[in-house]
Amino acid sequence: MDREIILEISGLSKEFAVKGRMFPYKKEMLKAVQDVTLTLEKGETLGIVGESGCGKSTLGRLIMRLIEPTRGSVVLEGENLTELSSQKLRKHRKDFQMIFQDPYAAFDPRMSIKAILEEPLRTHGIPKEQWEERITRMLEMTGIPLDALKRYPHEFSGGQRQRISIARAILLNPKVIIADEPVSALDVSIQAQILNLLKDLQEKFQMTMLFISHNLASVQYVSHRVAVMYLGRIVEIAPSDALYERPLHPYTQALISAIPVPVPGAGIQRKRLTGEVPSPIHLPRGCAFRMRCPYGDEACAGKVPELTEAEPGHYVACDKYKSAEVIHEI
């Protein structure tokens, strides 16, 4: 049976105008996100991974329309969010919420936790008699004591602030959650707690979530499918188990081979990449990864590879993926 598609991203791109190095008065275009096309099913967690600077956080902000796209569309349950006016978009904000990397920066330090949690309820017209019940329920689910309502963000630890951030995000029962590096600013022991909380909430409420991170182990733990980004493009997307057991793109192979494991000598062959990441301002012709790829040649400069279904549900943007060997076996 076909599952319900709740979010459709089509040809989403973002270019930023920056000053040129040689001629500061001349503007150049930084290609942060390029022609990203994705779908997100109801109740699914889709992980987005890649090196720092690959465009994954920019992608999350484009979906939220915190920044405006250069091209492309974001459709949420049939409604094209990229075409909505600011006033109409505000009414739809309750349907898609974001969990930020730094929970302290996401709060107004002058507001109590009670005021922070009441603000979205007031903004979206939730009857006041429902506020206390909703807030109490969310705090209980996220593991925050009720006496926290009288306190301020600086009085909590990083992990507690992120729990409050999660409570605020799910308070309005949104259709989609965008989690942008939600654990990278936390201690390792706290990271595990937050990941378990997100996974439990996802299963309990059948939340639809886009989980953005550079930590491949975290992404594998919480995601049903995983998309790999390189220099603004999706280069591979597959069910989580398939991607980690049989990565097809050479870049994905290198990423997965770098995941630390607790067992020394567990049969992992580290695959090191040579060369430097090209500038997103002056991208090479054809495949942007070819300068670092062990299989790259002049043929790779002829065109930008498109995502092709190599196996059922497993898409890869590489014309030489059949040459790739499995390099991560534990």
Beta strands, then each sheet from edge to edge (+ up, - down):
strand 1: 5-19
strand 2: 27-41
strand 3: 45-49
strand 4: 71-76
strand 5: 79-80
strand 6: 96-99
strand 7: 176-180
strand 8: 209-212
strand 9: 225-230
strand 10: 233-239
strand 11: 308-311
strand 12: 314-316
sheet 1: 2+ 1- 4+ 5-
sheet 2: 6+ 7+ 8+ 3+ 9+ 10- 12+ 11-
end
